[in-house]
């Protein structure tokens, strides 16, 4: 037996001894779900992994291809505090709600053919504690921060691999969207550091997939003025005035002329949907507009009356999320998922209470990306070109700051003979970064263009050009 195998076996034995007092069964195969007719056409496992005093809930879907050889993607949603089911049902997973036919009661589910599980094993994680069904056993363990979430996700992954040793040698990728764009490169660095330090089990990390990744707030806020000009939301004269007065700093300038110019720009864009500038602005449906439409829907979805026909003249994308809050709080659904009774009182797609209690202790993730350029990893970064929340301009700027070599110049990429977006590829020795825009997509791109995003992911993770 090799020394590596011996170390893994010893680690497994210690883990079993330490966790002997925990619940004997911590994961289950889910064959049916309320709202879906018949058995699920894929293998779904749910369960808990203990990390310190936290119990982290997950959904694992085996690849429809070759599970023992296909990549393993650990996917964590943004927020912070959004449920892993957000990714499972709205972004990259194998099911979605039948929104068009909903008339009340238990929402129904249908198979989503453009699921990333067609080509990869996907491990959806509820993180941090308080997101989805993850919970803590003591009050002190409910606290969370960027670096703590990364450390917990690393320990979660190692413990999960110990319990699923058949996947120990699969290539591992980290996937995330939105705010997790800060945490994911930290997690990658933690894994690399742990591997170099000999921490067992070793994680066979190969790359990262980052959708509309939040990386640096100052950079992202500053590029919104540039984005608004490029998209025709403000005039040339307004942009020129702001550019001259603000000298590139549009968010906290003490220059009176800059403040006045930015105020004029704000009046033009404040009623535009930041997540998708082509979509309707739905903030007006909330009596508390400063909290945003999403917060209102999360808090009041049980009593909210919807125009359930999607053929009407007006439809807010946030309406789609209400079905999540309805479905997930059915006791039959939680029973089918094997959620531990009494651990979470009520579940929402995104737990907005976490945002005020969360410690945002990493303000700039660019240094982590800079460190990773020496890692030999394969990176995919993609942006919706109509996303004003995390603009493609900001993403392109921080990528350019990494001083990589351009391997493939800017060009269109295609799906079914149509332009799906634009791409550029960068290299640094063994490190490879593929950047892509998703034409017509907002924040997050996988919620707007599922087929295009699947084709992009499939090509990238199997080392094909976009």
C-alpha positions as CSV (number, residue, x, y, z in Angstrom):
1,X,0.0,0.0,0.0
2,X,1.3,3.5,-0.9
3,X,2.1,6.0,1.8
4,X,-0.6,8.3,0.4
5,X,-3.2,5.5,0.7
6,X,-2.0,4.7,4.2
7,X,-2.4,8.3,5.2
8,X,-5.9,8.5,3.8
9,X,-6.9,5.3,5.6
10,X,-5.5,6.6,8.9
11,X,-7.3,9.9,8.4
12,X,-10.6,8.0,7.8
13,X,-10.1,6.0,11.0
14,X,-9.5,9.1,13.1
15,X,-12.5,10.8,11.5
16,X,-14.7,7.8,12.4
17,X,-13.5,7.8,16.0
18,X,-14.0,11.5,16.4
19,X,-17.5,11.4,14.9
20,X,-18.6,8.3,16.6
21,X,-21.1,10.2,18.7
22,X,-22.7,11.9,15.7
23,X,-25.8,10.7,13.8
24,X,-25.0,7.3,12.4
25,X,-26.6,8.0,9.0
26,X,-25.7,11.4,7.5
27,X,-26.6,11.0,3.8
28,X,-29.4,9.5,1.8
29,X,-30.4,8.6,-1.7
30,X,-33.4,10.7,-2.9
31,X,-35.4,8.9,-5.6
32,X,-38.5,11.0,-5.6
33,X,-39.4,14.6,-4.9
34,X,-42.8,16.2,-4.3
35,X,-43.9,18.0,-7.4
36,X,-41.9,15.8,-9.8
37,X,-43.8,12.9,-11.5
38,X,-42.2,9.5,-11.0
39,X,-38.6,8.7,-10.0
40,X,-35.9,11.3,-10.6
41,X,-33.9,10.6,-13.8
42,X,-30.6,11.1,-12.1
43,X,-28.9,10.0,-8.9
44,X,-29.4,12.5,-6.1
45,X,-27.9,12.3,-2.6
46,X,-28.5,14.7,0.2
47,X,-26.8,14.8,3.6
48,X,-24.9,16.6,6.3
49,X,-21.2,17.0,6.8
50,X,-19.9,18.1,10.3
51,X,-17.4,21.0,10.3
52,X,-16.6,22.0,13.8
53,X,-19.9,22.9,15.4
54,X,-21.6,23.4,12.1
55,X,-23.7,20.9,10.2
56,X,-23.4,21.6,6.4
57,X,-26.2,20.4,4.2
58,X,-25.5,19.3,0.6
59,X,-27.1,18.0,-2.6
60,X,-24.9,15.7,-4.7
61,X,-25.9,14.8,-8.3
62,X,-23.8,12.2,-10.1
63,X,-22.8,12.9,-13.6
64,X,-25.0,11.5,-16.3
65,X,-21.8,10.6,-18.2
66,X,-19.1,8.7,-16.4
67,X,-19.3,9.5,-12.6
68,X,-16.1,7.8,-11.7
69,X,-14.1,9.8,-14.3
70,X,-15.9,13.0,-14.8
71,X,-14.9,16.1,-12.9
72,X,-16.4,16.9,-9.4
73,X,-17.7,20.5,-9.2
74,X,-18.2,21.9,-5.7
75,X,-20.8,24.7,-6.3
76,X,-21.6,27.4,-3.8
77,X,-24.1,30.1,-4.4
78,X,-23.7,33.8,-3.7
79,X,-25.6,36.1,-1.4
80,X,-23.9,35.4,1.0
81,X,-26.5,33.1,2.4
82,X,-28.4,31.8,-0.7
83,X,-29.5,28.2,-0.7
84,X,-27.7,25.6,-2.8
85,X,-31.0,24.9,-4.3
86,X,-30.8,28.2,-6.0
87,X,-28.1,26.8,-8.2
88,X,-29.8,23.4,-8.4
89,X,-33.2,24.8,-9.6
90,X,-32.5,28.1,-11.3
91,X,-28.9,27.9,-12.6
92,X,-27.0,24.7,-13.4
93,X,-29.0,21.8,-11.9
94,X,-31.1,19.1,-13.4
95,X,-34.6,20.4,-12.3
96,X,-36.5,23.6,-12.6
97,X,-40.0,24.8,-11.6
98,X,-42.8,24.6,-14.1
99,X,-43.5,28.3,-13.7
100,X,-45.7,28.7,-16.8
101,X,-48.4,26.3,-15.6
102,X,-48.5,27.2,-11.9
103,X,-51.9,28.0,-10.5
104,X,-51.3,27.5,-6.8
105,X,-50.5,24.8,-4.3
106,X,-47.4,22.7,-4.5
107,X,-45.2,23.9,-7.4
108,X,-44.3,21.2,-9.9
109,X,-40.8,20.4,-11.2
110,X,-39.6,19.4,-14.7
111,X,-36.3,18.1,-16.0
112,X,-33.8,20.7,-17.2
113,X,-31.8,19.3,-20.2
114,X,-29.1,21.9,-20.0
115,X,-27.9,20.8,-16.6
116,X,-24.2,20.8,-15.9
117,X,-24.6,17.3,-14.3
118,X,-24.7,15.9,-17.9
119,X,-21.0,16.3,-18.0
120,X,-19.8,16.6,-14.3
121,X,-20.6,15.4,-10.8
122,X,-22.0,18.5,-9.0
123,X,-21.8,18.9,-5.2
124,X,-24.2,21.8,-4.2
125,X,-23.3,23.1,-0.8
126,X,-25.4,25.2,1.6
127,X,-22.9,27.7,2.9
128,X,-22.3,29.6,5.1
129,X,-24.2,28.3,8.1
130,X,-27.7,29.8,8.0
131,X,-27.9,29.4,4.2
132,X,-30.4,26.7,3.1
133,X,-30.5,23.9,5.6
134,X,-27.0,24.3,7.1
135,X,-27.1,25.1,10.8
136,X,-24.9,25.3,13.9
137,X,-25.2,23.4,17.2
138,X,-24.0,26.4,19.3
139,X,-24.7,30.1,19.0
140,X,-21.1,31.1,18.5
141,X,-20.9,28.9,15.4
142,X,-23.5,30.9,13.5
143,X,-21.0,33.7,12.7
144,X,-19.5,33.8,9.3
145,X,-16.9,35.7,7.3
146,X,-15.2,35.4,3.9
147,X,-12.1,33.6,5.2
148,X,-14.2,31.4,7.6
149,X,-16.5,30.2,4.9
150,X,-13.5,29.3,2.7
151,X,-11.9,27.4,5.6
152,X,-15.2,25.6,6.4
153,X,-15.8,24.7,2.7
154,X,-12.3,23.2,2.5
155,X,-12.8,21.1,5.6
156,X,-16.3,20.1,4.3
157,X,-14.8,19.0,1.0
158,X,-12.1,16.9,2.6
159,X,-14.6,15.2,5.0
160,X,-17.0,14.6,2.1
161,X,-14.3,13.0,0.0
162,X,-13.5,10.7,3.0
163,X,-17.1,9.6,3.1
164,X,-17.1,9.2,-0.8
165,X,-13.8,7.7,-1.4
166,X,-14.8,6.6,-5.0
167,X,-14.5,10.3,-6.0
168,X,-11.1,10.9,-4.2
169,X,-9.2,10.9,-7.5
170,X,-11.7,12.8,-9.6
171,X,-10.5,16.2,-10.9
172,X,-12.0,18.8,-8.6
173,X,-13.3,22.2,-9.7
174,X,-14.8,25.0,-7.6
175,X,-17.8,26.8,-9.0
176,X,-19.7,29.8,-7.7
177,X,-21.6,32.9,-8.7
178,X,-21.9,36.5,-7.5
179,X,-20.7,37.2,-4.0
180,X,-18.9,33.8,-3.8
181,X,-16.5,35.2,-6.3
182,X,-14.7,36.6,-3.3
183,X,-14.6,33.3,-1.3
184,X,-13.8,30.9,-4.2
185,X,-10.3,32.0,-4.9
186,X,-9.6,32.1,-1.1
187,X,-10.9,28.5,-1.0
188,X,-8.7,27.5,-3.9
189,X,-5.6,29.0,-2.2
190,X,-6.5,27.2,1.1
191,X,-6.7,23.9,-0.9
192,X,-3.3,24.5,-2.6
193,X,-1.7,25.4,0.8
194,X,-3.2,22.4,2.4
195,X,-2.0,20.1,-0.3
196,X,1.5,21.5,-0.1
197,X,1.4,21.1,3.7
198,X,0.5,17.4,3.3
199,X,-3.0,17.7,4.8
200,X,-5.0,14.6,4.0
201,X,-6.9,13.9,2.1
202,X,-5.2,15.7,-0.8
203,X,-7.8,17.5,-3.0
204,X,-7.1,17.0,-6.7
205,X,-8.0,20.6,-7.6
206,X,-7.8,21.5,-11.3
207,X,-9.7,24.7,-11.7
208,X,-12.4,27.3,-10.9
209,X,-15.6,28.4,-12.7
210,X,-16.7,31.9,-11.7
211,X,-20.0,33.4,-12.8
212,X,-20.4,37.2,-12.6
213,X,-17.9,37.1,-9.7
214,X,-17.9,39.8,-7.1
215,X,-14.2,40.6,-6.6
216,X,-13.6,44.2,-5.6
217,X,-16.4,46.6,-4.7
218,X,-14.6,49.8,-5.5
219,X,-13.7,48.6,-9.0
220,X,-17.2,47.3,-9.6
221,X,-18.9,50.5,-8.4
222,X,-16.6,52.7,-10.4
223,X,-17.3,50.9,-13.7
224,X,-21.0,51.3,-13.5
225,X,-20.7,54.9,-14.9
226,X,-18.6,53.5,-17.8
227,X,-21.1,50.7,-18.4
228,X,-24.0,53.1,-18.4
229,X,-22.3,55.2,-21.1
230,X,-21.5,52.2,-23.2
231,X,-25.0,50.9,-23.0
232,X,-26.6,54.3,-23.9
233,X,-28.1,54.9,-20.5
234,X,-26.4,58.3,-20.2
235,X,-25.4,60.8,-22.8
236,X,-21.9,61.5,-24.1
237,X,-22.0,64.9,-22.5
238,X,-22.9,63.5,-19.1
239,X,-20.1,60.9,-19.3
240,X,-17.5,63.4,-20.4
241,X,-18.4,65.8,-17.6
242,X,-18.1,63.0,-15.0
243,X,-14.9,61.6,-16.5
244,X,-13.3,65.0,-16.4
245,X,-14.5,66.0,-12.9
246,X,-14.1,62.7,-11.2
247,X,-10.8,61.5,-12.6
248,X,-11.9,57.9,-12.5
249,X,-13.3,58.0,-8.9
250,X,-17.1,58.1,-9.2
251,X,-18.1,56.8,-5.8
252,X,-16.5,58.9,-3.0
253,X,-15.0,62.0,-4.6
254,X,-14.9,65.2,-2.6
255,X,-14.9,67.2,-5.8
256,X,-18.2,69.2,-6.0
257,X,-18.3,69.1,-9.8
258,X,-17.9,65.3,-9.7
259,X,-20.6,64.9,-7.1
260,X,-23.0,67.0,-9.2
261,X,-22.1,65.0,-12.4
262,X,-22.6,61.7,-10.6
263,X,-25.9,62.9,-9.2
264,X,-27.2,63.6,-12.7
265,X,-26.1,60.1,-13.8
266,X,-27.8,58.5,-10.9
267,X,-31.1,60.1,-11.8
268,X,-30.8,58.4,-15.2
269,X,-30.0,54.9,-14.0
270,X,-31.6,54.6,-10.5
271,X,-34.8,53.2,-12.0
272,X,-33.0,50.7,-14.2
273,X,-32.9,47.1,-13.1
274,X,-29.3,46.7,-12.0
275,X,-29.2,42.9,-12.4
276,X,-30.6,43.0,-16.0
277,X,-30.8,46.4,-17.6
278,X,-33.3,45.0,-20.2
279,X,-35.6,43.6,-17.6
280,X,-38.4,45.6,-15.8
281,X,-37.5,47.4,-12.6
282,X,-39.5,45.7,-9.9
283,X,-38.5,47.7,-6.8
284,X,-41.9,49.5,-6.9
285,X,-43.7,46.4,-5.7
286,X,-41.9,46.8,-2.3
287,X,-43.1,49.2,0.4
288,X,-39.5,49.2,1.4
289,X,-37.6,50.1,-1.8
290,X,-34.2,50.5,-0.2
291,X,-34.3,46.9,0.8
292,X,-35.0,45.8,-2.8
293,X,-37.6,43.6,-4.4
294,X,-35.8,40.4,-3.4
295,X,-36.0,41.2,0.3
296,X,-39.7,42.0,0.1
297,X,-40.4,38.8,-1.8
298,X,-38.4,36.7,0.7
299,X,-40.3,38.2,3.7
300,X,-43.8,38.2,2.3
301,X,-44.0,35.4,-0.3
302,X,-46.8,33.5,1.4
303,X,-49.2,36.5,1.1
304,X,-48.1,37.8,-2.2
305,X,-50.7,37.6,-5.0
306,X,-49.2,37.0,-8.4
307,X,-50.5,37.3,-12.0
308,X,-49.7,33.6,-12.6
309,X,-49.9,33.9,-16.4
310,X,-46.4,34.5,-17.9
311,X,-48.1,35.6,-21.1
312,X,-49.1,38.9,-19.6
313,X,-47.5,42.2,-20.5
314,X,-45.5,42.5,-17.3
315,X,-43.5,39.9,-15.4
316,X,-40.8,40.5,-12.8
317,X,-38.1,37.8,-12.7
318,X,-38.3,37.9,-9.0
319,X,-41.8,36.4,-9.2
320,X,-40.1,33.1,-10.3
321,X,-38.3,32.9,-7.0
322,X,-41.6,32.8,-5.0
323,X,-42.2,29.2,-6.1
324,X,-38.9,28.3,-4.3
325,X,-40.1,29.7,-1.0
326,X,-43.4,27.9,-1.3
327,X,-42.0,24.5,-2.4
328,X,-39.1,24.3,0.0
329,X,-41.3,24.9,3.1
330,X,-43.6,22.0,2.4
331,X,-43.0,19.4,5.1
332,X,-43.2,16.7,2.5
333,X,-40.4,18.3,0.5
334,X,-38.1,18.6,3.6
335,X,-38.9,15.0,4.5
336,X,-38.0,13.8,1.0
337,X,-34.7,15.7,1.2
338,X,-34.1,14.2,4.7
339,X,-33.7,17.5,6.4
340,X,-33.3,17.1,10.2
341,X,-36.6,18.2,11.8
342,X,-36.5,21.3,13.9
343,X,-33.0,22.5,12.8
344,X,-34.3,25.3,10.6
345,X,-37.6,27.1,11.2
346,X,-38.3,28.5,7.8
347,X,-36.2,28.5,4.6
348,X,-35.9,31.1,1.9
349,X,-34.0,31.1,-1.4
350,X,-31.6,33.7,0.2
351,X,-31.4,34.3,3.9
352,X,-31.1,38.1,3.9
353,X,-30.6,38.3,7.6
354,X,-27.1,36.9,7.1
355,X,-26.0,40.0,5.1
356,X,-26.1,42.2,8.1
357,X,-24.4,39.7,10.5
358,X,-21.8,38.5,8.0
359,X,-18.2,39.8,8.3
360,X,-17.0,40.9,4.8
361,X,-13.3,40.7,5.8
362,X,-11.8,40.4,2.3
363,X,-12.4,43.7,0.4
364,X,-10.3,42.7,-2.6
365,X,-9.9,39.2,-4.0
366,X,-7.6,40.2,-6.8
367,X,-4.4,39.4,-4.8
368,X,-5.7,35.8,-4.4
369,X,-6.2,35.6,-8.2
370,X,-2.7,36.9,-8.7
371,X,-1.3,34.2,-6.4
372,X,-3.3,31.6,-8.4
373,X,-1.6,32.5,-11.7
374,X,1.3,30.4,-10.5
375,X,-0.8,27.4,-9.7
376,X,-1.3,25.7,-13.0
377,X,-5.1,25.8,-12.6
378,X,-7.7,26.2,-15.3
379,X,-10.0,29.2,-14.7
380,X,-13.3,30.1,-16.4
381,X,-14.7,33.6,-15.7
382,X,-18.0,34.6,-17.4
383,X,-20.2,37.7,-17.3
384,X,-23.6,38.7,-18.5
385,X,-23.2,41.6,-20.8
386,X,-26.4,43.3,-19.5
387,X,-25.4,43.0,-15.8
388,X,-24.8,46.4,-14.2
389,X,-24.4,44.8,-10.7
390,X,-21.0,43.2,-11.4
391,X,-20.2,44.7,-14.8
392,X,-18.2,42.8,-17.4
393,X,-16.0,45.9,-17.6
394,X,-14.9,45.4,-13.9
395,X,-14.2,41.8,-14.5
396,X,-12.2,42.5,-17.6
397,X,-10.2,45.2,-15.7
398,X,-9.2,42.9,-12.9
399,X,-8.3,40.1,-15.3
400,X,-6.1,42.6,-17.2
401,X,-4.4,43.5,-13.9
402,X,-3.1,40.0,-13.6
403,X,-0.6,40.7,-16.4
404,X,-1.2,37.4,-18.2
405,X,-0.2,36.6,-21.8
406,X,-3.1,36.7,-24.3
407,X,-3.3,33.2,-25.9
408,X,-6.4,33.7,-28.0
409,X,-7.5,37.2,-29.0
410,X,-11.1,38.6,-28.5
411,X,-13.5,36.7,-30.7
412,X,-17.1,35.6,-30.8
413,X,-18.1,32.2,-29.6
414,X,-21.1,30.3,-31.0
415,X,-24.0,28.0,-29.9
416,X,-26.1,26.5,-32.7
417,X,-24.5,28.8,-35.2
418,X,-25.4,31.9,-33.3
419,X,-23.2,34.3,-31.5
420,X,-23.5,33.4,-27.8
421,X,-21.0,36.0,-26.6
422,X,-17.3,36.9,-26.8
423,X,-14.2,35.3,-25.4
424,X,-10.5,35.7,-24.8
425,X,-8.0,33.2,-23.4
426,X,-5.0,34.0,-21.2
427,X,-2.1,31.9,-20.1
428,X,0.8,32.0,-17.6
429,X,3.0,28.9,-17.9
430,X,0.5,26.1,-16.9
431,X,-2.1,28.5,-15.7
432,X,-5.0,29.1,-18.2
433,X,-7.8,31.6,-17.9
434,X,-10.8,31.7,-20.2
435,X,-13.0,34.7,-20.1
436,X,-16.4,34.8,-21.8
437,X,-19.3,37.1,-22.0
438,X,-22.9,35.8,-22.3
439,X,-24.8,37.8,-24.8
440,X,-28.1,39.1,-23.5
441,X,-27.6,37.7,-20.0
442,X,-27.9,39.6,-16.7
443,X,-26.8,38.6,-13.2
444,X,-26.3,35.6,-12.9
445,X,-25.8,34.5,-16.5
446,X,-26.8,30.9,-15.8
447,X,-30.3,32.0,-14.9
448,X,-30.8,33.8,-18.2
449,X,-29.0,31.6,-20.8
450,X,-28.9,28.0,-19.6
451,X,-28.2,26.4,-22.9
452,X,-25.4,28.8,-23.8
453,X,-23.9,28.5,-20.3
454,X,-24.0,24.7,-20.4
455,X,-22.3,24.5,-23.8
456,X,-19.6,27.0,-22.5
457,X,-19.0,24.9,-19.4
458,X,-18.9,21.6,-21.2
459,X,-16.4,22.8,-23.7
460,X,-14.2,24.5,-21.1
461,X,-14.1,21.7,-18.5
462,X,-13.2,19.1,-21.2
463,X,-10.4,21.5,-22.5
464,X,-12.2,22.3,-25.8
465,X,-12.0,25.9,-27.1
466,X,-15.3,27.9,-26.7
